[in-house]
Amino acid sequence: MLLEITFDYKSKNDIFEYLLAYYAKDYVYDYEQKDEKIIIKIKGEKDEIQAFCSNLENISHSVFLNKFDLKVIEEDFTPIKKEKTFTKRSFLTRLNANAYTNGELLENEWGIFIEEEFKIEEEFKIEEDFKIEEDFIKITKENFYDNLKKALEKLKNKDKIYFKSSKGIYAFEIFNEALDDFLIPCDPKHINAFFSCNNEQFKILAGVEKPLMKLKFNAIFRQNHQLNHEYFKIKIYDNLFLFALCFELEKEGIKFLNFKKLEHFEDDFEVALIENELVVCRGYDYILPEFKNLIFQKEDKNFARISCILSDFKDKKPLLLELSKKYDDIILLDKEINLLKLNLPKSFDEFYETISQDDVAKRLLANYEKEFTLVRKELNMANNFFNLFGMVGMILELGENEKKAALALLALADESKMAKGVRIDFKLNEQKEFDYTKTLRSVMSFKLAGVENQIIALGVVESLAYFLRDLFDDLKAKEQVDCAVLSGSLFEHKSLSKNVFKHIPFFKLSDVPLWI
């Protein structure tokens, strides 16, 4: 009997490939990974095939795994032995987690027990120069239970435990109303006690990579707690020692641990789920190692990141939409021609002076000044749509600087329940430069007309999506592009992403993170 299973896997990393090889090692098999698919073929008697399928149930789910298709095939194959060095992973998996609950300590499928180091005995001291005492201990099978007992006692005494990983140094304690950087539930079933979390989000959180994800606090939790946030980051335990702590604390009715990152080495892996699309926001552990090395060796890391993304589209004609909160925005055709000419002003006075040269805009400015105080502020910012949103936000009095105002505007758009906002001008001028003055004039007109901030905010984000759609459609009609590649930190906002997903169905997302 011959069986072929095709997995949709939206990454070039070797995590799921290794797990398949690990659980297929006692069978006659062959596999290949290409074009966002992993195909494995298994040969054997019917009972062997059934045993293999049962064995697959032990594989931990990956956030990059979408779906799979299984079929019986007739064409025979010759197994090809692959000499490949896989990246070692320190994951908590079903193998070592289940072993602990059954009273056994095991390494994971990669042969790793616990990679992180912990500090349990003493208080953690941070000197003025932020240097940290190097007295973390390695958790081994020999000292595991002794350190587990000490850590549990310390946590129940309202003390903190510290641990160090490749990402940084963290402190954690039992949740006691304070919120630091993220929460970990002692049992994933408690997530819905604090947060609104649907099945797809839960599935991603439980993936073997254990990503961080922002979730919205549920209505009951918001009523019972004084909160400064509507959303907060959460993840599930990602190493065996944390799992054991949570497993034992859960028996005593403790629901969550509160974590604070004290020192940053690398970004933690963070994702968002927008319209059932996985968006990788931060963290470079799960891209190809050669991509990671290339990106972090370069002086212009963002340009190197973009180059790595585009290397996946050698046989395509992509239009790269690089919209950032940090760098200048780029709309890249043929992997080298930037179609976006966006030059924001150095001050609001420069904007007022520019529009005063047009009679219609001059009258608008005069009427606006009768009703509202003009923003008078110097601007020192990258030429991107995020900072244009910031100027809009300051006009709408959402924040005193461009960053706070832009984030407030995006929050309004993200939380909007309206079907659509007002149509804001997003246009090029005769010189094919983006005319930011038309956008701001449009916003001022709607504010003068008494339109609510949230309707304007949603309209601004929607209108950017329409602008990108019209540009893409024009290029596609000329057969210059066949897909749009979404890149840059602005796409972590669901109001923008879901509108782009809707209006540009030929979009692609990379496993290379939006942020750097």
C-alpha positions as CSV (number, residue, x, y, z in Angstrom):
1,M,0.0,0.0,0.0
2,L,1.3,3.5,-0.9
3,L,0.1,6.6,0.8
4,E,0.9,10.3,-0.1
5,I,0.2,13.2,2.3
6,T,0.6,16.8,1.2
7,F,0.9,19.4,3.9
8,D,0.4,23.1,3.1
9,Y,3.3,24.7,5.0
10,K,3.9,28.4,4.7
11,S,7.5,28.6,5.6
12,K,10.9,27.3,4.3
13,N,12.1,26.4,7.8
14,D,12.8,22.7,8.7
15,I,10.6,22.3,11.8
16,F,7.8,20.3,10.4
17,E,10.1,18.5,8.0
18,Y,12.2,17.3,10.9
19,L,9.2,16.2,12.9
20,L,7.8,14.2,9.9
21,A,11.2,12.5,9.4
22,Y,11.4,11.7,13.2
23,Y,8.0,10.0,13.3
24,A,8.5,8.3,9.9
25,K,12.0,6.9,10.7
26,D,10.7,3.3,11.3
27,Y,8.9,3.3,8.0
28,V,9.8,3.2,4.3
29,Y,9.2,6.8,3.2
30,D,10.3,9.7,1.0
31,Y,9.5,13.4,1.2
32,E,10.2,16.7,-0.4
33,Q,9.6,20.4,0.7
34,K,9.0,23.0,-2.0
35,D,6.5,25.8,-3.0
36,E,4.9,26.0,0.5
37,K,4.2,22.2,0.5
38,I,5.7,19.2,2.2
39,I,4.9,15.9,0.4
40,I,5.6,12.6,2.2
41,K,5.1,9.2,0.6
42,I,4.9,6.1,2.8
43,K,5.1,2.4,1.7
44,G,4.0,-0.6,3.7
45,E,1.3,-3.1,4.5
46,K,-2.1,-1.8,5.5
47,D,-1.5,-2.2,9.2
48,E,1.9,-0.4,8.9
49,I,0.2,2.5,7.1
50,Q,-2.5,2.7,9.8
51,A,0.2,2.6,12.5
52,F,2.1,5.5,10.8
53,C,-1.1,7.6,10.6
54,S,-1.7,6.9,14.3
55,N,1.9,8.0,14.9
56,L,1.3,11.3,13.1
57,E,-1.1,12.2,15.9
58,N,1.9,12.6,18.2
59,I,3.3,15.5,16.1
60,S,3.0,18.9,17.6
61,H,1.1,21.4,15.4
62,S,3.0,24.2,13.7
63,V,1.7,27.7,13.3
64,F,2.9,27.5,9.6
65,L,0.9,24.4,8.9
66,N,-2.4,25.2,7.2
67,K,-4.0,22.0,6.0
68,F,-3.2,18.6,4.6
69,D,-4.5,16.2,1.9
70,L,-4.2,12.4,2.1
71,K,-4.6,9.9,-0.7
72,V,-3.7,6.4,-1.7
73,I,-1.4,6.3,-4.8
74,E,-0.3,3.6,-7.2
75,E,3.0,4.8,-8.5
76,D,5.9,3.2,-6.5
77,F,8.9,5.2,-5.3
78,T,12.5,4.6,-4.3
79,P,13.4,6.1,-0.9
80,I,16.2,8.6,-1.3
81,K,18.4,9.0,1.8
82,K,18.8,12.7,2.5
83,E,21.9,13.9,4.2
84,K,20.7,17.0,5.9
85,T,21.7,18.9,9.1
86,F,18.5,20.1,10.8
87,T,18.4,23.1,13.1
88,K,18.2,22.0,16.8
89,R,15.1,23.2,18.5
90,S,14.4,23.4,22.3
91,F,10.6,23.3,21.9
92,L,8.2,22.0,24.4
93,T,6.3,19.3,22.5
94,R,3.6,16.7,23.1
95,L,6.4,14.2,23.7
96,N,8.2,15.8,26.6
97,A,5.0,17.5,28.1
98,N,3.1,14.2,28.2
99,A,6.1,12.4,29.6
100,Y,6.2,14.8,32.6
101,T,2.5,14.4,33.3
102,N,3.2,10.6,33.4
103,G,6.0,11.0,35.9
104,E,8.9,10.9,33.4
105,L,11.5,13.4,32.3
106,L,12.3,13.2,28.5
107,E,14.1,15.3,25.9
108,N,12.1,16.6,23.0
109,E,12.3,15.1,19.4
110,W,15.5,17.1,18.8
111,G,17.2,15.6,21.8
112,I,17.1,18.8,23.9
113,F,15.9,18.8,27.5
114,I,15.8,22.4,28.7
115,E,17.9,25.1,27.0
116,E,16.9,28.1,29.2
117,E,18.6,28.9,32.4
118,F,16.8,29.9,35.6
119,K,17.6,31.9,38.7
120,I,15.6,30.7,41.7
121,E,17.6,31.0,44.9
122,E,18.5,34.7,45.2
123,E,17.1,38.1,44.3
124,F,17.9,39.4,40.9
125,K,20.0,42.5,41.0
126,I,20.2,45.1,38.2
127,E,23.0,47.6,38.6
128,E,22.8,51.1,37.3
129,D,24.5,50.2,34.0
130,F,21.9,47.3,33.7
131,K,24.5,44.5,34.0
132,I,23.2,41.4,35.5
133,E,24.8,38.8,37.8
134,E,25.6,35.6,35.9
135,D,24.4,33.0,38.4
136,F,21.7,31.4,36.4
137,I,21.6,27.6,36.6
138,K,21.0,25.0,34.0
139,I,18.0,22.7,34.7
140,T,19.0,19.1,34.3
141,K,17.2,15.8,34.9
142,E,19.2,15.5,38.1
143,N,18.2,18.9,39.6
144,F,14.8,19.3,38.0
145,Y,12.5,18.3,40.8
146,D,14.6,20.0,43.5
147,N,14.5,23.3,41.6
148,L,10.9,22.8,40.8
149,K,10.0,22.5,44.5
150,K,12.1,25.7,45.3
151,A,10.5,27.7,42.5
152,L,7.0,26.7,43.5
153,E,7.6,27.8,47.1
154,K,9.1,31.1,46.0
155,L,6.2,31.9,43.6
156,K,3.6,31.0,46.3
157,N,5.5,33.4,48.6
158,K,4.8,36.2,46.0
159,D,8.5,36.2,44.9
160,K,9.8,36.3,41.4
161,I,11.7,33.8,39.4
162,Y,14.1,34.7,36.6
163,F,15.2,33.0,33.5
164,K,17.5,33.6,30.5
165,S,17.0,32.5,26.9
166,S,18.5,33.4,23.6
167,K,15.8,36.2,23.4
168,G,16.6,37.9,26.7
169,I,16.2,37.8,30.5
170,Y,12.8,37.7,32.0
171,A,11.1,37.9,35.5
172,F,7.8,36.2,36.3
173,E,5.5,35.9,39.2
174,I,1.9,34.8,39.9
175,F,-0.5,37.3,38.3
176,N,-1.7,39.7,41.0
177,E,-3.5,42.4,39.0
178,A,-0.2,43.9,37.7
179,L,0.4,43.6,33.9
180,D,4.0,43.8,32.7
181,D,4.8,42.5,29.2
182,F,2.8,39.3,28.6
183,L,0.9,36.6,30.4
184,I,1.2,32.8,30.4
185,P,-1.8,30.7,31.5
186,C,-1.2,27.8,33.9
187,D,-3.6,25.9,31.7
188,P,-4.6,27.0,28.2
189,K,-8.3,26.5,29.2
190,H,-8.0,29.7,31.3
191,I,-7.3,31.9,28.4
192,N,-11.0,32.6,27.9
193,A,-11.3,33.6,31.5
194,F,-9.4,36.8,30.7
195,F,-9.5,37.1,26.9
196,S,-11.7,36.8,23.8
197,C,-10.0,34.0,21.9
198,N,-11.5,32.0,19.0
199,N,-10.6,28.5,18.0
200,E,-8.2,29.6,15.3
201,Q,-6.3,32.0,17.6
202,F,-6.1,29.2,20.2
203,K,-4.7,26.8,17.6
204,I,-2.0,29.3,16.7
205,L,-1.1,30.0,20.4
206,A,-0.8,26.2,21.0
207,G,1.6,25.7,18.0
208,V,5.0,24.2,18.7
209,E,6.6,27.6,18.2
210,K,4.5,29.1,21.1
211,P,4.2,32.6,19.6
212,L,3.2,35.8,21.4
213,M,-0.2,37.1,20.3
214,K,-2.2,40.2,21.3
215,L,-5.7,39.3,22.4
216,K,-8.6,41.5,23.6
217,F,-9.6,41.3,27.2
218,N,-13.2,40.0,27.4
219,A,-16.0,42.2,28.7
220,I,-16.3,40.4,32.1
221,F,-12.6,40.8,32.8
222,R,-12.7,44.5,31.8
223,Q,-15.6,45.1,34.1
224,N,-13.8,43.6,37.1
225,H,-10.4,45.1,36.6
226,Q,-8.9,48.6,36.3
227,L,-7.2,48.3,32.9
228,N,-5.0,50.6,30.8
229,H,-5.1,48.2,27.9
230,E,-7.9,46.7,25.8
231,Y,-5.4,44.3,24.2
232,F,-2.5,42.4,25.9
233,K,0.1,39.9,24.8
234,I,-0.2,36.3,25.8
235,K,1.6,33.1,25.0
236,I,1.7,29.4,26.2
237,Y,4.6,27.9,28.1
238,D,7.5,27.0,25.8
239,N,9.9,24.9,27.9
240,L,9.5,21.9,30.1
241,F,10.4,23.7,33.4
242,L,7.8,26.4,32.8
243,F,5.3,23.7,31.8
244,A,5.9,21.8,35.1
245,L,5.6,25.0,37.2
246,C,2.3,25.9,35.5
247,F,1.0,22.2,35.7
248,E,1.6,22.2,39.5
249,L,0.3,25.8,40.1
250,E,-2.9,24.9,38.2
251,K,-3.6,22.2,40.8
252,E,-3.8,25.0,43.4
253,G,-6.2,27.2,41.4
254,I,-3.6,29.6,40.0
255,K,-4.6,30.7,36.5
256,F,-1.9,33.0,35.1
257,L,1.8,34.0,35.4
258,N,2.8,37.6,34.7
259,F,6.1,38.1,32.7
260,K,8.4,41.1,32.3
261,K,11.3,41.2,29.8
262,L,14.3,42.8,31.7
263,E,16.9,42.6,29.0
264,H,16.5,42.3,25.3
265,F,18.8,40.1,23.2
266,E,16.4,39.4,20.2
267,D,12.7,39.9,19.4
268,D,10.4,37.2,20.7
269,F,8.4,35.4,18.0
270,E,5.1,37.3,17.7
271,V,2.2,36.8,15.3
272,A,-1.3,38.1,14.5
273,L,-4.2,36.3,13.0
274,I,-6.1,38.6,10.6
275,E,-9.0,37.2,8.6
276,N,-7.6,33.7,9.2
277,E,-4.2,34.7,7.7
278,L,-1.1,34.2,9.8
279,V,0.9,37.5,9.9
280,V,4.4,37.1,11.3
281,C,5.1,40.4,13.2
282,R,8.4,39.9,15.0
283,G,11.1,37.3,15.6
284,Y,13.6,35.7,13.2
285,D,14.0,32.2,14.6
286,Y,11.8,30.5,12.1
287,I,13.1,31.8,8.7
288,L,15.9,30.2,6.9
289,P,19.2,30.5,8.9
290,E,21.0,31.9,5.8
291,F,18.3,34.6,5.5
292,K,18.7,35.5,9.2
293,N,22.5,35.6,8.9
294,L,22.3,37.8,5.8
295,I,19.8,40.2,7.3
296,F,21.7,40.8,10.5
297,Q,25.1,41.1,8.9
298,K,24.0,44.0,6.7
299,E,24.1,47.7,7.8
300,D,20.7,48.3,6.1
301,K,18.8,45.5,7.7
302,N,15.4,46.5,6.4
303,F,16.7,46.5,2.8
304,A,18.2,43.1,3.4
305,R,14.9,41.9,4.9
306,I,13.1,43.1,1.7
307,S,15.7,41.3,-0.5
308,C,15.1,38.1,1.3
309,I,11.3,38.4,0.9
310,L,11.6,39.0,-2.8
311,S,14.0,36.1,-3.3
312,D,10.9,33.8,-2.9
313,F,9.3,35.4,-6.0
314,K,11.9,34.7,-8.7
315,D,9.3,33.3,-11.1
316,K,6.7,35.9,-10.3
317,K,6.1,39.5,-11.1
318,P,5.5,40.9,-7.6
319,L,4.5,44.4,-6.5
320,L,6.1,44.9,-3.1
321,L,4.0,47.0,-0.7
322,E,6.5,47.9,2.0
323,L,4.6,50.1,4.5
324,S,6.5,50.7,7.7
325,K,6.1,52.6,11.0
326,K,9.8,53.1,11.1
327,Y,11.3,53.5,7.6
328,D,10.4,55.3,4.4
329,D,7.6,53.5,2.5
330,I,8.4,51.7,-0.7
331,I,6.2,50.4,-3.5
332,L,8.6,48.3,-5.6
333,L,8.0,47.2,-9.2
334,D,10.4,44.7,-10.9
335,K,12.2,44.3,-7.6
336,E,14.0,47.6,-8.2
337,I,11.8,50.5,-9.3
338,N,10.2,52.5,-6.4
339,L,6.9,53.8,-7.6
340,L,6.1,55.8,-4.4
341,K,7.3,59.3,-4.2
342,L,6.1,60.5,-0.8
343,N,7.6,63.6,0.7
344,L,6.0,64.7,3.9
345,P,6.5,68.3,5.2
346,K,8.9,69.3,7.9
347,S,6.2,71.2,9.8
348,F,2.5,71.9,9.7
349,D,3.3,75.5,8.8
350,E,4.9,74.1,5.6
351,F,1.7,72.3,4.9
352,Y,-0.5,75.4,5.4
353,E,1.8,77.4,3.2
354,T,1.6,74.9,0.4
355,I,-2.2,74.7,0.4
356,S,-2.5,78.5,0.6
357,Q,-1.3,78.7,-2.9
358,D,-4.6,77.1,-4.1
359,D,-7.7,79.4,-3.8
360,V,-10.1,76.6,-2.9
361,A,-7.7,75.2,-0.2
362,K,-7.0,78.7,1.1
363,R,-10.8,79.2,1.7
364,L,-10.9,75.8,3.4
365,L,-8.0,76.8,5.7
366,A,-9.7,80.1,6.5
367,N,-13.0,78.4,7.4
368,Y,-11.3,75.7,9.4
369,E,-9.3,78.3,11.4
370,K,-12.6,79.9,12.5
371,E,-13.8,76.7,14.1
372,F,-10.6,74.9,15.2
373,T,-7.1,75.7,16.4
374,L,-4.5,75.0,13.8
375,V,-1.8,72.4,14.7
376,R,1.5,74.2,15.0
377,K,4.3,71.6,15.2
378,E,7.7,70.9,13.7
379,L,7.9,67.4,12.2
380,N,11.0,65.1,11.9
381,M,9.8,61.8,10.5
382,A,10.2,59.2,7.9
383,N,8.3,59.5,4.7
384,N,5.6,56.9,5.3
385,F,1.9,56.5,5.5
386,F,2.1,55.9,9.2
387,N,3.4,59.4,9.8
388,L,0.8,60.8,7.4
389,F,-1.7,59.0,9.7
390,G,0.0,60.8,12.5
391,M,-0.6,64.2,10.9
392,V,-4.2,63.2,10.4
393,G,-4.4,62.1,14.1
394,M,-3.1,65.4,15.3
395,I,-5.6,67.3,13.2
396,L,-8.3,65.1,14.8
397,E,-6.7,65.8,18.3
398,L,-5.9,62.2,19.0
399,G,-2.4,62.8,20.2
400,E,0.2,65.4,20.8
401,N,2.9,63.9,18.5
402,E,2.8,62.0,15.2
403,K,3.4,58.5,16.7
404,K,0.8,58.7,19.5
405,A,-1.7,60.2,17.1
406,A,-1.1,57.6,14.4
407,L,-1.5,54.7,16.9
408,A,-4.7,56.3,18.2
409,L,-6.1,56.7,14.7
410,L,-5.2,53.1,13.9
411,A,-6.8,51.9,17.1
412,L,-10.0,53.7,16.2
413,A,-10.0,52.1,12.8
414,D,-9.1,48.6,14.1
415,E,-12.0,48.7,16.6
416,S,-14.6,50.1,14.3
417,K,-17.7,48.1,13.8
418,M,-18.9,50.3,10.9
419,A,-19.2,48.8,7.4
420,K,-17.2,51.7,5.9
421,G,-15.8,55.1,6.6
422,V,-15.8,58.3,4.5
423,R,-13.7,58.4,1.3
424,I,-10.5,60.4,1.9
425,D,-8.4,61.6,-1.0
426,F,-5.3,59.4,-1.7
427,K,-4.0,60.7,-5.0
428,L,-0.9,61.3,-7.1
429,N,-0.3,64.8,-8.5
430,E,0.6,65.6,-12.1
431,Q,4.3,64.8,-11.3
432,K,3.2,61.3,-10.1
433,E,4.1,62.2,-6.6
434,F,1.8,61.3,-3.7
435,D,-0.1,64.4,-2.8
436,Y,-0.3,64.3,1.0
437,T,-2.0,67.8,1.0
438,K,-5.1,66.4,-0.7
439,T,-5.4,63.7,2.1
440,L,-5.1,66.3,4.9
441,R,-7.4,68.8,3.2
442,S,-10.0,66.0,2.8
443,V,-9.7,65.2,6.5
444,M,-10.1,68.8,7.5
445,S,-13.2,69.1,5.3
446,F,-14.9,66.1,7.0
447,K,-13.9,67.5,10.5
448,L,-15.5,70.8,9.6
449,A,-18.6,69.0,8.5
450,G,-18.9,67.4,11.9
451,V,-18.0,63.8,10.9
452,E,-17.0,61.7,13.9
453,N,-13.3,60.8,14.4
454,Q,-13.8,57.1,14.2
455,I,-15.6,57.4,10.8
456,I,-12.7,59.6,9.5
457,A,-10.1,57.2,10.9
458,L,-11.7,54.2,9.2
459,G,-12.0,56.2,6.0
460,V,-8.3,57.1,6.0
461,V,-7.2,53.5,6.4
462,E,-9.8,52.2,3.8
463,S,-8.8,54.9,1.4
464,L,-5.1,53.9,1.6
465,A,-6.2,50.3,0.7
466,Y,-8.3,51.6,-2.3
467,F,-5.2,53.6,-3.4
468,L,-3.0,50.5,-3.3
469,R,-5.8,48.5,-5.1
470,D,-6.1,51.0,-7.9
471,L,-2.3,51.0,-8.4
472,F,-2.1,47.2,-8.4
473,D,-5.1,46.8,-10.8
474,D,-3.6,49.3,-13.2
475,L,-0.2,47.4,-13.3
476,K,-1.9,44.0,-13.5
477,A,-4.0,45.2,-16.5
478,K,-0.7,46.1,-18.2
479,E,0.7,42.6,-17.2
480,Q,3.5,44.2,-15.2
481,V,2.5,42.4,-11.9
482,D,0.8,39.2,-10.9
483,C,0.8,39.4,-7.1
484,A,1.2,41.9,-4.3
485,V,3.6,41.1,-1.5
486,L,2.7,42.7,1.8
487,S,5.6,43.8,4.0
488,G,6.3,46.3,6.8
489,S,5.0,46.9,10.3
490,L,1.9,48.9,9.2
491,F,0.3,45.6,8.1
492,E,0.1,44.3,11.7
493,H,-3.0,46.5,12.0
494,K,-6.1,44.5,11.0
495,S,-8.1,47.5,9.6
496,L,-5.4,47.9,6.9
497,S,-4.6,44.3,6.3
498,K,-8.2,43.0,6.0
499,N,-9.0,45.8,3.6
500,V,-6.0,45.0,1.4
501,F,-6.8,41.3,1.6
502,K,-10.3,42.1,0.4
503,H,-9.4,44.5,-2.4
504,I,-6.2,42.8,-3.6
505,P,-7.0,39.1,-3.7
506,F,-3.6,38.4,-5.3
507,F,-1.7,39.2,-2.1
508,K,1.1,37.2,-0.6
509,L,2.5,37.2,2.9
510,S,6.0,36.1,3.8
511,D,7.3,34.2,6.9
512,V,9.9,37.0,7.2
513,P,8.6,39.3,9.9
514,L,7.1,42.7,9.3
515,W,9.3,44.3,11.9
516,I,13.1,44.7,12.2
